[in-house]
């Protein structure tokens, strides 16, 4: 890699599932300096990769933004090889002034920070503020407050954004501050705000993202990973194919061979993702698809999202914490839907993948 005299600024934006990371990145992209080129590296827990479709098509078309996805939860893995490949490609293709990295909400961000600071990237990249989004109402729930990933995401933060502040009670912000102290997290700044951030909070964050991260002085850089990796090719597909071993970065190059849908799954501890990718010519009836979405909001479903081609346009859907958000998208190559399930919930009805999939297929066609 050719080393530039000017380092590329990098921000890691982390936080648990559904806390608003993608929404925050969209806001930052909308207000980025006009004379700068930015790139975004998105890592999703599931295999199918949806979040990049929710980014700004306008900026991508103008050549001011390059978005790369690393699906399958591997951005934060110990090996770090997918990270190094993806970042190297972003640097070579976009020559960006700034890179925003969004790790999966179920991953430890410390590994990606170590990779950014290793001997390969440190001459090229300047790690600026690490931003962690936290819903302050969650720290009163032991399911979150004692969760190792939730804790580690807070500990790496230079800046904590207390998101969804419109839902807070009188004591939620003070409870967040107390919890941060208890777990040994000492961010330099805390911003409370709704998403998208309003003018005052956004201006404060725009200034803070340019500050060098202080966390780098407290970790050892991660050595360069030199080992090769491989994957097992999937079996010959039928009309509907289950692909658990497909290389995530190859999803855009699926050879459909007459199929109309492929299914992907990924598991990490108690969380399981179920993802469906549909052939580009497949379209959904909007009303039937929305009925299906609402029928999936069970106690064990922690996240549902999709980028779906309907007869009424391209629909972006994001459901988490009983909050359903719909958006109209400018473009997508195909339709993708993903559900993330917490299998450890003893009170929830077991997730029936076959039944859910059959109901989803029933939304295809018609208006």
C-alpha positions as CSV (number, residue, x, y, z in Angstrom):
1,X,0.0,0.0,0.0
2,X,1.3,3.4,-0.9
3,X,1.7,5.5,2.3
4,X,0.3,9.0,2.0
5,X,1.8,11.9,3.9
6,X,-1.7,12.7,5.2
7,X,-3.3,10.0,7.3
8,X,-6.9,9.0,6.7
9,X,-9.2,9.8,9.7
10,X,-11.2,6.9,11.0
11,X,-14.1,6.7,13.5
12,X,-15.5,3.5,14.9
13,X,-19.2,3.9,15.7
14,X,-20.4,1.1,17.9
15,X,-23.4,0.1,20.1
16,X,-25.8,-2.7,20.7
17,X,-28.4,-4.0,18.3
18,X,-31.0,-1.3,17.2
19,X,-29.5,1.6,19.1
20,X,-29.3,3.8,16.1
21,X,-25.8,3.4,14.6
22,X,-26.9,3.4,11.0
23,X,-29.2,6.4,11.6
24,X,-26.3,8.3,13.2
25,X,-24.0,7.5,10.2
26,X,-26.6,8.7,7.8
27,X,-26.9,12.0,9.7
28,X,-23.1,12.4,9.6
29,X,-23.0,11.7,5.9
30,X,-25.7,14.3,5.2
31,X,-23.6,16.9,7.0
32,X,-20.1,16.0,5.9
33,X,-17.8,18.7,4.5
34,X,-18.5,19.2,0.8
35,X,-14.8,19.0,-0.1
36,X,-14.2,15.6,1.5
37,X,-14.7,12.0,0.3
38,X,-15.9,9.6,3.0
39,X,-16.1,5.8,3.0
40,X,-18.2,3.6,5.2
41,X,-17.4,0.0,6.3
42,X,-20.5,-1.8,7.7
43,X,-20.4,-5.1,9.5
44,X,-23.7,-6.8,10.2
45,X,-24.3,-9.8,12.4
46,X,-26.4,-11.6,9.8
47,X,-25.1,-12.9,6.5
48,X,-27.3,-11.1,4.0
49,X,-26.1,-7.5,4.4
50,X,-28.9,-4.8,4.5
51,X,-27.6,-1.7,6.3
52,X,-25.6,-0.4,3.3
53,X,-28.9,-0.3,1.3
54,X,-30.2,2.2,3.8
55,X,-27.3,4.6,3.3
56,X,-27.4,7.6,1.0
57,X,-27.8,6.7,-2.7
58,X,-27.4,10.3,-3.6
59,X,-23.9,10.5,-2.2
60,X,-22.9,7.2,-3.7
61,X,-24.0,8.3,-7.1
62,X,-22.0,11.5,-6.8
63,X,-18.9,9.6,-6.1
64,X,-18.5,11.2,-2.7
65,X,-19.2,8.0,-0.7
66,X,-18.1,4.4,-1.0
67,X,-19.8,1.8,1.2
68,X,-18.5,-1.7,1.8
69,X,-20.2,-4.4,3.7
70,X,-18.7,-7.3,5.7
71,X,-21.7,-9.4,6.7
72,X,-21.6,-12.4,9.0
73,X,-20.2,-10.8,12.2
74,X,-16.5,-11.3,11.2
75,X,-15.4,-7.7,11.4
76,X,-14.7,-8.0,15.1
77,X,-13.4,-11.5,15.1
78,X,-10.0,-12.3,16.5
79,X,-8.4,-12.9,13.1
80,X,-9.3,-9.5,11.7
81,X,-8.4,-10.6,8.2
82,X,-11.7,-9.5,6.6
83,X,-11.2,-6.2,8.3
84,X,-7.8,-5.6,6.8
85,X,-8.9,-6.7,3.3
86,X,-12.0,-4.5,3.4
87,X,-10.2,-1.4,4.7
88,X,-7.4,-1.8,2.1
89,X,-10.0,-2.0,-0.6
90,X,-11.8,1.2,0.7
91,X,-8.5,3.1,0.7
92,X,-7.5,2.0,-2.8
93,X,-10.9,2.5,-4.4
94,X,-12.1,5.7,-2.7
95,X,-9.0,7.4,-1.4
96,X,-11.2,8.8,1.3
97,X,-10.5,11.7,3.8
98,X,-12.5,9.8,6.5
99,X,-13.7,6.3,7.1
100,X,-16.6,5.5,9.3
101,X,-16.7,1.9,10.6
102,X,-19.8,0.4,12.1
103,X,-19.1,-3.0,13.7
104,X,-21.9,-5.4,14.4
105,X,-24.0,-4.7,17.5
106,X,-23.2,-8.1,18.9
107,X,-19.4,-7.8,18.5
108,X,-16.6,-6.6,20.7
109,X,-15.1,-3.4,19.1
110,X,-11.8,-3.7,20.8
111,X,-10.5,-6.1,18.1
112,X,-11.2,-3.8,15.3
113,X,-9.5,-0.9,17.1
114,X,-6.4,-3.0,17.6
115,X,-6.4,-3.8,13.9
116,X,-6.6,-0.2,13.0
117,X,-3.6,0.5,15.2
118,X,-1.3,-2.3,14.0
119,X,1.9,-1.8,12.2
120,X,0.3,-2.1,8.8
121,X,-2.4,0.5,9.2
122,X,-0.9,3.0,11.8
123,X,1.2,4.8,9.1
124,X,-1.9,5.3,7.0
125,X,-4.8,5.7,9.4
126,X,-5.5,8.2,12.3
127,X,-8.0,6.8,14.8
128,X,-10.2,9.6,15.9
129,X,-13.0,9.5,18.5
130,X,-14.6,6.1,19.1
131,X,-18.3,6.7,19.4
132,X,-20.6,4.4,21.4
133,X,-24.4,4.7,21.3
134,X,-26.2,3.5,24.4
135,X,-29.9,3.5,25.2
136,X,-29.8,4.7,28.8
137,X,-33.0,2.8,29.7
138,X,-31.2,-0.5,29.1
139,X,-28.7,-0.1,32.0
140,X,-31.5,-0.9,34.5
141,X,-32.0,-4.3,32.8
142,X,-29.4,-6.9,33.9
143,X,-29.8,-8.6,30.5
144,X,-27.9,-5.6,29.1
145,X,-26.1,-4.2,32.1
146,X,-24.2,-7.4,32.8
147,X,-23.8,-8.4,29.1
148,X,-20.1,-8.5,28.3
149,X,-20.5,-7.1,24.8
150,X,-22.7,-4.2,26.0
151,X,-20.0,-3.5,28.7
152,X,-17.0,-3.7,26.2
153,X,-18.8,-1.3,23.8
154,X,-19.0,1.3,26.5
155,X,-15.4,0.8,27.7
156,X,-13.9,1.7,24.4
157,X,-15.8,5.0,24.0
158,X,-14.3,8.4,23.7
159,X,-17.8,9.8,23.2
160,X,-21.0,8.2,24.5
161,X,-24.3,9.2,22.8
162,X,-27.3,8.5,25.0
163,X,-29.7,7.8,22.1
164,X,-33.5,7.8,22.2
165,X,-33.4,10.4,24.9
166,X,-37.0,11.2,24.2
167,X,-38.0,8.0,26.0
168,X,-36.0,8.7,29.2
169,X,-37.3,9.1,32.6
170,X,-36.0,11.6,35.2
171,X,-33.2,9.3,36.4
172,X,-32.1,7.4,33.3
173,X,-29.2,9.7,32.4
174,X,-27.8,9.6,36.0
175,X,-28.2,5.8,36.0
176,X,-26.2,5.7,32.8
177,X,-23.5,7.8,34.3
178,X,-23.4,5.6,37.5
179,X,-23.2,2.4,35.4
180,X,-20.4,3.7,33.2
181,X,-18.4,4.4,36.4
182,X,-19.1,1.0,37.8
183,X,-17.9,-0.9,34.7
184,X,-14.8,1.3,34.4
185,X,-15.8,3.2,31.3
186,X,-14.7,6.8,31.3
187,X,-15.7,8.6,28.1
188,X,-14.5,12.1,27.7
189,X,-17.9,13.4,26.5
190,X,-21.5,12.3,26.8
191,X,-24.2,13.6,24.4
192,X,-27.9,13.0,25.0
193,X,-30.2,13.3,22.0
194,X,-32.8,11.9,19.7
195,X,-32.0,10.4,16.4
196,X,-31.4,12.1,14.0
197,X,-29.4,14.4,16.2
198,X,-30.7,18.0,16.5
199,X,-28.5,21.0,15.6
200,X,-26.8,21.6,19.0
201,X,-25.9,17.9,19.6
202,X,-24.9,17.4,15.9
203,X,-22.6,20.4,16.0
204,X,-21.0,19.1,19.2
205,X,-20.5,15.6,17.7
206,X,-19.1,17.0,14.4
207,X,-16.4,18.7,16.4
208,X,-15.7,15.7,18.6
209,X,-15.3,13.2,15.7
210,X,-12.1,15.0,14.7
211,X,-10.4,14.6,18.0
212,X,-7.8,11.8,18.2
213,X,-9.0,8.8,20.2
214,X,-7.5,8.4,23.7
215,X,-8.3,4.7,23.8
216,X,-5.3,3.8,21.6
217,X,-2.9,4.6,24.5
218,X,-4.6,1.9,26.6
219,X,-4.5,-1.1,24.2
220,X,-1.7,-3.0,22.5
221,X,-1.9,-3.0,18.7
222,X,-3.0,-6.2,17.1
223,X,-0.4,-8.1,15.1
224,X,-0.9,-8.4,11.3
225,X,-2.7,-11.6,10.5
226,X,-0.9,-13.5,7.7
227,X,-2.8,-16.8,7.6
228,X,-5.0,-17.7,4.6
229,X,-8.7,-18.4,5.0
230,X,-11.0,-20.5,3.0
231,X,-14.7,-21.4,2.8
232,X,-16.7,-24.4,1.6
233,X,-18.7,-23.9,-1.5
234,X,-22.4,-24.6,-1.2
235,X,-24.1,-27.6,-2.7
236,X,-25.9,-27.3,-6.0
237,X,-29.0,-25.2,-5.3
238,X,-32.7,-26.1,-5.7
239,X,-35.5,-23.6,-6.1
240,X,-35.0,-22.4,-2.5
241,X,-31.5,-22.8,-1.2
242,X,-30.1,-22.8,2.3
243,X,-26.6,-21.4,2.2
244,X,-24.8,-21.4,5.6
245,X,-21.3,-21.7,4.2
246,X,-21.3,-19.2,1.5
247,X,-18.6,-16.5,1.7
248,X,-20.5,-13.3,2.8
249,X,-18.7,-10.9,0.4
250,X,-19.9,-13.0,-2.6
251,X,-23.6,-12.4,-2.0
252,X,-23.8,-9.7,-4.6
253,X,-22.5,-12.2,-7.2
254,X,-25.1,-14.9,-6.7
255,X,-25.8,-17.0,-9.8
256,X,-29.5,-17.6,-9.4
257,X,-29.8,-20.3,-12.0
258,X,-33.5,-20.1,-11.9
259,X,-33.9,-19.8,-8.2
260,X,-36.0,-17.1,-6.6
261,X,-34.7,-17.2,-3.0
262,X,-31.7,-18.1,-0.9
263,X,-31.6,-18.5,2.9
264,X,-28.6,-17.7,5.2
265,X,-28.2,-18.1,8.9
266,X,-25.6,-17.2,11.4
267,X,-25.3,-17.9,15.2
268,X,-23.3,-16.3,18.0
269,X,-24.1,-17.4,21.5
270,X,-27.9,-17.1,22.1
271,X,-28.5,-14.9,19.0
272,X,-29.4,-16.4,15.6
273,X,-29.9,-14.5,12.4
274,X,-32.3,-15.8,9.7
275,X,-31.8,-14.0,6.3
276,X,-33.4,-14.3,3.0
277,X,-32.2,-12.9,-0.4
278,X,-34.6,-12.8,-3.3
279,X,-33.7,-12.7,-7.0
280,X,-33.8,-9.2,-8.6
281,X,-37.0,-9.9,-10.5
282,X,-39.0,-10.8,-7.4
283,X,-41.4,-8.1,-6.2
284,X,-43.6,-8.0,-3.1
285,X,-47.1,-6.7,-2.4
286,X,-46.6,-3.9,0.0
287,X,-49.7,-4.5,2.2
288,X,-49.1,-8.2,2.5
289,X,-45.4,-7.7,3.3
290,X,-46.3,-5.2,6.0
291,X,-48.8,-7.6,7.5
292,X,-46.1,-10.2,7.6
293,X,-43.7,-7.8,9.3
294,X,-46.2,-7.0,12.0
295,X,-46.8,-10.7,12.6
296,X,-43.1,-11.3,13.4
297,X,-42.9,-9.0,16.3
298,X,-42.6,-11.7,19.0
299,X,-40.8,-11.6,22.3
300,X,-37.8,-13.5,21.0
301,X,-37.4,-11.4,17.9
302,X,-34.9,-8.6,18.8
303,X,-34.5,-7.1,15.3
304,X,-36.2,-7.3,11.9
305,X,-34.9,-5.3,8.9
306,X,-35.1,-5.4,5.2
307,X,-34.7,-3.7,1.8
308,X,-37.6,-4.9,-0.3
309,X,-38.7,-4.3,-3.8
310,X,-42.5,-3.8,-3.8
311,X,-44.9,-2.8,-6.6
312,X,-45.2,0.6,-4.9
313,X,-41.5,1.3,-4.7
314,X,-38.4,0.1,-2.7
315,X,-39.1,-0.2,1.0
316,X,-36.7,0.0,3.9
317,X,-37.9,-1.5,7.1
318,X,-36.3,-1.6,10.5
319,X,-38.0,-2.9,13.7
320,X,-36.5,-3.0,17.1
321,X,-37.7,-2.5,20.7
322,X,-41.4,-2.2,19.4
323,X,-40.3,0.7,17.2
324,X,-41.1,0.2,13.5
325,X,-39.4,2.6,11.1
326,X,-40.2,2.6,7.4
327,X,-38.3,4.5,4.6
328,X,-38.4,4.8,0.9
329,X,-35.1,3.8,-0.7
330,X,-33.7,5.1,-4.0
331,X,-32.2,1.8,-5.2
332,X,-31.4,-1.8,-4.3
333,X,-30.2,-4.7,-6.5
334,X,-32.5,-7.3,-4.9
335,X,-34.8,-7.8,-1.9
336,X,-33.2,-8.8,1.5
337,X,-34.9,-9.6,4.8
338,X,-33.4,-10.5,8.1
339,X,-34.7,-11.5,11.5
340,X,-32.4,-11.8,14.6
341,X,-33.8,-14.0,17.3
342,X,-32.7,-14.4,21.0
343,X,-33.1,-18.2,21.6
344,X,-32.4,-17.8,25.3
345,X,-35.8,-16.2,26.1
346,X,-37.7,-18.9,28.1
347,X,-41.0,-17.0,27.9
348,X,-41.0,-16.7,24.1
349,X,-42.6,-19.0,21.6
350,X,-39.9,-21.0,19.7
351,X,-39.0,-19.4,16.3
352,X,-40.5,-21.5,13.5
353,X,-38.3,-20.8,10.5
354,X,-40.3,-22.9,8.1
355,X,-43.6,-21.2,9.0
356,X,-42.1,-17.7,8.9
357,X,-40.5,-18.4,5.5
358,X,-43.7,-19.8,4.0
359,X,-45.6,-16.7,5.1
360,X,-42.9,-14.5,3.6
361,X,-43.1,-16.3,0.3
362,X,-46.8,-15.7,0.4
363,X,-46.1,-11.9,0.1
364,X,-44.6,-12.3,-3.4
365,X,-46.5,-11.1,-6.4
366,X,-49.7,-9.1,-6.7
367,X,-50.3,-5.7,-5.3
